[in-house]
Amino acid sequence: MDPASTVLVTGASGFLGRHLLRRLLEAGSSVVAVSRNPEQLDDLKHPRMSVVRADFERAIPEIDRGAVVIHLSALRLSSRESRERYLAVNHAATVRLAQRALASGAIRFINVSTAMVLGASSAAPVDEDQPFSAAVRANAYIGSKVAALEDLERMVVDGLPLVTLLPSIVYGPDHPSRPNLITNHMRRILASPFRIHVGDSRRERSLAFVDDVVGALISSVDAEVPPGARFLLGGEDVSMRGFEELVLELSGRRRTAVVTVPVSLAGAVARSADIVGRRSVGEGFAAQLSNLQKEWKFDSKRADQFLGYVRTPLREGVRKTLECLKTFRR
């Protein structure tokens, strides 16, 4: 990466953003950190980092000519959000940012989306050429990411220097201000005398260690790839049951009891909650439950080849994350 380039990072105070900022500053880059909550970056103050408050639903930040834009900001997967909100933030605001980057002469626009846009795996792991399915589009969160990706890729013909990264489920050491979903689950496993599983907890999902994803982000700034290239960033495949047992083993704890809730019962509760919350099909708890019952496994060979993507073994990544949890308990 050219240290002379300014790197603008949206969603800078998020889980992935905080890790990325540290690596960029260590590399000597000048960074513009964009966040709705810039006070959450107070502990990362640095003379080469300026912090900008911005809410993407209302205002798009200015972009310097020749800058690199790394777009992390997004409305995350949640049972509480509506399709309209997902489309406003993940689709419309992302397109407006890309339009500004194009008009400003940005040298690269790195769009960090999600591997889920390519759908669940039925047999073999999914790769970047998998077409977007109707089932994927029907999910409110994933559909908003697909819509953004399609519009950004259409802008490539106009000169948008787009690279899209599609990370799978990312985990790793987090910060109390921005807890990670998987790392938070590790906290619950260690604090509870039992575990609750819905249906078949042996379905596998790809877990990517945060340092590996950040490494691919850094590599994608200068990588010699065609505009519009997509790269899947997967990790080691593991079932929920296997992951939890690894966490307990590495922390020196005994295995705890598992309480299994039938999918039919969980589905009835989810649908009732969605009716009360006025959630439509593709939103809410039922959509979340549907995602949990699928396998999400991805082929990262393209990222290996072009980005030098390295995958930390799950056992090592979990061990590093557990060390972080000990630090914040002190």
C-alpha positions in Angstrom: 0.0 0.0 0.0 1.3 3.5 -0.9 1.7 5.3 2.4 0.9 8.6 0.6 -2.7 7.5 -0.1 -5.4 8.6 2.2 -7.7 5.7 3.2 -11.3 6.6 4.1 -12.9 3.9 6.3 -16.7 3.9 6.9 -18.1 2.0 9.9 -14.7 2.7 11.5 -15.8 2.2 15.1 -17.3 -1.3 14.4 -15.8 -4.6 15.2 -14.0 -5.0 11.9 -13.3 -1.3 11.5 -11.3 -1.0 14.7 -9.1 -3.9 13.7 -8.6 -2.4 10.3 -7.7 1.1 11.6 -4.9 -0.4 13.7 -3.4 -2.2 10.8 -3.6 0.8 8.5 -1.9 3.1 11.0 0.8 0.5 11.6 1.4 0.5 7.9 1.9 4.3 7.9 -1.3 5.2 6.1 -3.2 8.5 6.7 -6.7 7.5 7.7 -10.1 9.2 7.7 -12.3 7.2 10.1 -16.0 7.7 9.5 -18.5 6.7 12.2 -21.9 7.6 13.6 -20.2 7.2 17.1 -16.7 8.7 16.8 -16.3 8.8 20.6 -15.9 5.0 20.4 -12.6 5.7 18.7 -11.1 7.8 21.5 -8.8 5.0 22.6 -7.3 4.8 19.0 -6.3 8.4 18.6 -3.4 8.9 16.3 -1.8 11.9 14.6 -2.4 10.3 11.1 -6.0 9.6 11.8 -8.9 12.1 11.5 -12.3 11.2 12.7 -15.5 12.3 10.9 -19.1 11.9 12.3 -21.5 10.8 9.6 -24.9 9.1 9.4 -25.1 7.5 6.0 -28.9 7.8 5.8 -28.6 11.6 5.9 -25.2 12.6 4.7 -22.3 11.1 2.7 -18.8 12.2 3.8 -16.4 14.1 1.4 -13.8 12.0 -0.3 -10.4 13.3 -1.3 -9.2 12.9 -4.8 -6.9 9.9 -5.1 -8.2 8.3 -1.8 -8.9 4.7 -1.2 -12.4 4.0 0.2 -13.1 1.0 2.3 -16.8 0.7 2.9 -17.6 -1.3 6.1 -20.7 0.7 7.3 -23.9 -1.3 7.1 -27.0 -2.2 9.0 -26.2 -5.5 10.5 -28.3 -8.7 10.4 -31.0 -8.3 13.1 -34.5 -9.6 13.9 -35.6 -6.0 14.8 -34.9 -4.3 11.4 -37.3 -3.8 8.5 -36.7 -4.3 4.8 -37.1 -0.5 4.2 -34.3 0.3 6.7 -32.0 -2.3 5.2 -32.5 -0.9 1.7 -32.0 2.7 2.9 -28.7 1.9 4.6 -27.2 -1.1 2.9 -28.4 -0.3 -0.6 -29.2 3.4 -1.2 -26.6 4.9 1.0 -23.9 2.6 -0.3 -24.7 3.6 -3.9 -24.6 7.3 -3.0 -21.1 6.8 -1.4 -19.9 5.0 -4.5 -21.2 7.8 -6.7 -19.3 10.3 -4.6 -16.1 8.1 -4.8 -16.4 8.0 -8.6 -17.0 11.7 -8.9 -14.1 12.4 -6.5 -11.6 10.3 -8.4 -11.0 7.6 -5.7 -8.4 5.1 -6.8 -10.2 2.1 -5.3 -13.6 1.5 -3.8 -13.6 -1.6 -1.6 -17.1 -2.8 -0.8 -17.2 -5.1 2.1 -20.4 -7.1 1.7 -21.2 -10.6 3.0 -20.7 -14.1 1.7 -24.4 -14.8 2.4 -25.3 -13.0 -0.9 -24.1 -16.2 -2.7 -26.5 -18.4 -0.7 -26.2 -21.4 1.5 -24.2 -24.4 0.5 -26.1 -27.6 -0.4 -23.2 -29.9 -1.0 -19.9 -28.3 -2.2 -18.8 -24.9 -0.9 -20.1 -21.9 -2.8 -17.8 -19.8 -5.0 -17.9 -16.2 -6.3 -19.6 -17.2 -9.5 -22.8 -18.5 -7.8 -25.8 -16.6 -9.2 -28.0 -14.7 -6.8 -31.0 -16.9 -6.0 -34.6 -15.9 -5.4 -34.3 -17.2 -1.8 -31.4 -14.9 -1.1 -33.2 -11.9 -2.5 -36.2 -12.7 -0.4 -34.3 -12.2 2.9 -34.5 -8.5 3.9 -30.9 -8.2 5.0 -29.2 -10.3 2.3 -31.4 -8.9 -0.4 -30.3 -5.3 0.5 -26.7 -6.4 0.1 -27.4 -8.1 -3.2 -29.1 -4.9 -4.5 -26.1 -2.8 -3.5 -23.6 -5.2 -5.1 -25.6 -5.3 -8.4 -25.8 -1.5 -8.6 -22.1 -1.1 -7.8 -21.1 -3.6 -10.4 -23.1 -1.7 -13.0 -21.1 1.4 -12.1 -17.8 -0.3 -13.1 -18.5 0.5 -16.7 -18.6 4.2 -15.7 -15.2 3.9 -14.1 -15.9 2.9 -10.5 -12.7 1.1 -9.3 -14.6 -1.5 -7.4 -13.4 -4.5 -5.5 -15.9 -6.5 -3.4 -14.9 -8.6 -0.5 -17.4 -11.2 0.8 -16.4 -12.4 4.3 -18.2 -15.3 5.9 -19.0 -15.2 9.6 -16.1 -13.2 11.2 -15.0 -13.7 14.8 -12.1 -12.7 17.0 -10.9 -10.4 19.8 -13.4 -7.6 20.3 -13.8 -4.5 22.3 -16.5 -3.9 24.9 -17.8 -0.9 22.9 -18.3 -3.1 19.8 -18.8 -6.7 20.8 -18.6 -9.3 18.0 -21.6 -11.7 17.6 -19.5 -14.9 17.8 -17.2 -13.7 20.5 -20.3 -12.7 22.5 -21.6 -16.2 22.1 -18.3 -17.5 23.5 -19.0 -15.3 26.6 -22.4 -16.9 27.0 -21.1 -20.4 26.6 -18.5 -19.8 29.4 -21.0 -18.2 31.7 -23.9 -20.6 31.4 -24.4 -24.1 32.9 -26.2 -25.3 29.8 -26.4 -24.6 26.0 -29.6 -24.1 24.0 -29.7 -25.4 20.4 -32.5 -25.1 17.9 -32.9 -28.2 15.7 -29.8 -29.8 14.1 -26.7 -28.1 15.6 -24.4 -30.1 13.5 -24.8 -28.0 10.3 -21.5 -26.4 9.4 -20.7 -22.7 8.9 -17.5 -21.0 7.8 -15.8 -18.9 10.5 -13.2 -16.4 9.4 -10.7 -15.0 11.9 -10.7 -11.2 12.0 -7.0 -10.8 11.4 -7.2 -12.8 8.2 -10.1 -10.7 6.9 -8.2 -7.5 7.7 -5.2 -8.9 5.9 -7.3 -9.4 2.8 -8.6 -5.9 3.1 -5.1 -4.5 3.1 -4.0 -6.6 0.2 -7.1 -5.6 -1.9 -6.0 -2.0 -1.9 -3.1 -2.6 -4.3 -4.0 -6.0 -5.7 -3.8 -6.2 -9.5 -7.3 -7.3 -10.2 -10.0 -6.2 -12.7 -12.6 -3.7 -11.6 -15.6 -5.4 -10.2 -13.7 -8.5 -8.9 -15.3 -10.4 -6.1 -13.5 -12.3 -3.4 -14.9 -14.8 -0.9 -13.2 -14.7 2.5 -14.1 -18.0 4.2 -12.5 -19.8 7.1 -12.7 -23.2 8.8 -16.0 -25.0 8.6 -17.5 -26.0 12.0 -20.9 -26.9 13.5 -22.3 -24.9 16.4 -21.9 -27.9 18.6 -18.3 -28.5 17.5 -17.4 -24.8 18.0 -18.9 -24.7 21.5 -17.1 -27.8 22.6 -13.8 -26.4 21.3 -14.4 -23.2 23.3 -15.0 -25.2 26.4 -12.0 -27.5 25.8 -9.6 -24.6 25.2 -10.9 -22.7 28.3 -10.4 -25.8 30.5 -14.1 -26.1 31.2 -16.2 -29.3 31.3 -18.8 -29.8 28.6 -22.1 -28.4 29.6 -25.5 -29.9 28.9 -27.3 -29.2 25.7 -31.0 -28.4 25.6 -32.4 -29.0 22.1 -35.5 -27.0 21.0 -37.5 -28.5 18.1 -37.4 -26.4 14.9 -41.2 -26.6 14.7 -41.6 -25.1 18.2 -39.0 -22.4 17.6 -40.6 -21.6 14.3 -44.0 -21.1 15.9 -42.6 -18.8 18.5 -40.6 -16.8 15.8 -43.7 -16.4 13.6 -45.8 -15.2 16.6 -43.1 -12.7 17.6 -43.0 -11.4 14.0 -46.7 -10.9 13.9 -46.5 -8.9 17.2 -43.6 -6.9 15.8 -45.3 -6.5 12.4 -42.5 -8.1 10.5 -43.0 -9.2 6.9 -41.7 -12.4 5.2 -37.9 -12.2 5.0 -37.7 -10.0 8.1 -37.7 -10.7 11.8 -37.1 -13.9 13.9 -38.4 -16.3 11.3 -35.8 -15.1 8.8 -33.1 -15.4 11.4 -34.2 -19.0 12.3 -34.2 -19.9 8.6 -30.6 -18.8 8.3 -29.5 -20.7 11.4 -30.9 -24.0 9.8 -28.7 -23.7 6.7 -25.0 -24.6 6.0 -22.9 -21.6 5.0 -19.6 -22.9 3.5 -17.5 -21.0 1.0 -14.6 -21.5 -1.4 -11.8 -18.9 -0.9 -9.4 -20.1 -3.6 -9.7 -16.9 -5.6 -8.8 -14.8 -2.6 -5.9 -17.2 -1.9 -4.6 -16.6 -5.4 -5.0 -12.9 -5.9 -5.0 -11.5 -2.3 -2.6 -13.9 -0.6 -5.5 -14.7 1.8 -4.3 -16.7 4.8 -6.7 -18.6 7.1 -5.9 -19.0 10.7 -6.8 -22.5 12.0 -10.0 -22.4 14.1 -8.2 -23.7 17.2 -5.6 -20.9 17.1 -8.2 -18.2 16.4 -10.4 -19.4 19.3 -7.4 -19.5 21.6 -6.5 -15.9 20.7 -10.0 -14.8 21.3 -10.2 -16.5 24.7 -7.0 -14.6 25.7 -8.8 -11.3 24.8 -11.8 -12.3 26.9 -9.5 -12.8 29.9 -8.0 -9.3 29.4 -11.4 -7.6 29.6 -12.4 -9.6 32.6 -9.5 -8.2 34.7 
